[in-house]
Amino acid sequence: MNTVNELSILIPAFNYGCAELVSDLHRQALASGIRFEIIVAEDGTTDEKALAQNAALAQFPQCRYLPRQHNAGRAVIRNWLAQQSRHEWLLFLDCDVRLPDERFLERYLTADDTGNAEVVDGGIAIPDMPTLRKCNLRYLYEKASEPQHNSEARQRNPYRSFRTTNFMVRREVMLTTPFDERFLHYGYEDVLFGKQLKNNRKHILHIDNPVVITDLEGNEAFVAKTEEAMRTLHHFQQELRGYSALLTAVENLRHRGLLPLLRLWHKTAGRAVRRNLTGKHPWLRLFNIYKLGYYLNIK
């Protein structure tokens, strides 16, 4: 079985303390016996408590803390972290996740028994949180998407299923196929990265090694992020065509002559739908049609 012998663990942080995550990763990396480093990069964090917690991580052996004063965005910070790294393989993790168990790193280190994979995507998991079942839109959305979270489902469309939350990649691939730094705002930089991997014939392997997401934003924040993602998608629609389910839906509706009707629906009902989605009892069925209507009304 092909084994990873050296690893740079790279964590971009923004207004979130990741001491527990780094401690767990450090313990597992030491137990594995590999050469490793952990780099936490602040991407313009303003939260004083998070800054203090993350700055203390520099005390860990083989851990570097690199503060940046201005928020550069998800694409730029990941490319920059890759440039700062020293080892052959890079493991990128979002700062607001936790590890599922004590074998998380082990599964990555021994994931590829062929030696062909250049990118390994571990996936995500959302635990059951009964208190959020009726009130949190992000929770409802992720739970409804769970059938697409397992590795078998993701491997069917490996490049379109890529997410930046939790993945391992050869350093050489990141340096020669970086994230597109035109993506300054939230959304879709991972989708275009997946397209670039395919165009450059980089082999991607999806495995069941999810990080656990428990810090789910409130409804207002989630809807605002979704709207920002729709604006990003609209700006890069030519590059993302064929890799976005929403763009495919737009084309299908265009052929059926339904786009004017949907634009009108959003203009008349969009505010009321948004109030529902950001309220205490959001209706998930309205979410996708709201996204579509919002996208169609972007000027």
Secondary structure as UniProt FT lines:
FT   STRAND          6..13
FT   HELIX           19..32
FT   STRAND          35..43
FT   HELIX           48..55
FT   HELIX           56..59
FT   TURN            61..62
FT   STRAND          63..68
FT   HELIX           74..84
FT   STRAND          89..93
FT   TURN            95..96
FT   TURN            102..103
FT   HELIX           104..109
FT   STRAND          119..121
FT   STRAND          124..125
FT   HELIX           130..132
FT   TURN            133..135
FT   HELIX           137..144
FT   HELIX           146..148
FT   HELIX           151..156
FT   TURN            158..161
FT   TURN            164..165
FT   STRAND          166..170
FT   HELIX           171..176
FT   TURN            181..182
FT   HELIX           189..199
FT   TURN            200..201
FT   STRAND          204..206
FT   STRAND          211..212
FT   HELIX           219..235
FT   HELIX           237..240
FT   TURN            241..243
FT   HELIX           245..255
FT   TURN            256..257
FT   HELIX           259..277
FT   HELIX           285..296
//
